[in-house]
Amino acid sequence: MSVSNNDSRSVKELAAKRHSRWRRWLEPPLPLIHNPADLVDHPPLGQHNLYIGGAGSRVNGYINLDLVAMPGVDVVADAERLPFLSNVFARVECVAVLEHTPRPEVLVREISRCLEPGGWVHLVAPFCHPFHEYPRDFFRFSPDGLAQLASPLHIGRTGWQTGPTATLLVFLIEYAKLWLSWKRGRQLVHFILGWALFPLRYLDLLLFKRKSARQIGNHCYLWAQKPSETQP
């Protein structure tokens, strides 16, 4: 009995979905936990909201903009040249994007332009974190650096989104992977250490409360508001 090309393609697609499902189940938890003071899931505000760098994730209530076309991305564009009118977004999420743009000050200026008066931007950027090119990796930021970058806006709350334990675990896993030159071996090390070390991430729930955590914090965050027309 012959098998048509369509049937063969369907079998391959089903096998790929099953493989992807097993991979998601076996993938170790992230070696980090987010600071409860900076909630990760921020509901949209107003009618229009923008998420910069959401990649293939579907971000409900937001226009998802990324540099590369993939499922879940609504607009493909360079974040330094946002293809939107001024004063249209009530909230902009910019998470782990600033380090990948060669001119972060231009990106923040574009965000400010597109925010409506009284609108909020949420910036998150790495401080102590391994080098990662997506497609390039240019900068690291401290909370003071983020505040300086967003200074034309009214600075609200700042702090650490991921803490010192996340820094330690991420670098430990990446260091162990350096000793292996073959991809499967690095994947195995990532799997073993990821599952073995992730319970330690909860130590950051204690360290977030300590001022000294800023010495080796992992990612910092900042909330800033565009002045309303009634504000000076």
C-alpha angles and dihedrals in degrees: 000000000000124000118220123229090248092054091048091050091049091052091050092048091050091049090049091051091050091049090049091049092051090046091054091049093049097042107112118241118266112273090236142067125207123244109255087220088068106046112211099212106063113183115228121262126219123340102310128042131169131212114194117204100008090145112190096345122111107232108197114225094011136094102238112219123187140159093241130052112241138136110298095026113118100183128026111207146123107269090220087066106039110195095220138102120257123268098018109116126076092194135015123194115202107175122174093341105105093074091058099055121080092218109038091168089061091050092051090047089053091049090051091051093052095045116098116234107282092019123137134229123200113205123190123179137164124258106171105019137125122266111271126175115209084175096316135000116211113155151025123208137207121203088258090052092051091049091051091049092052096039096122086066128063106267115227127172121354133180146112119312093186122021147213096289090056088053092051095047096044093050092044092054093045091047092053091050091054090072093063123070098188121082098226091054093052090049090052092050090048090051096047098043093039092059094038098050106033096091088066090065090080089071086079090070085071097038095051086072093057122087090213089066088085090073092079105007116158106215127003127204138204135189117206132176130212109234114255120236090257093054120089 
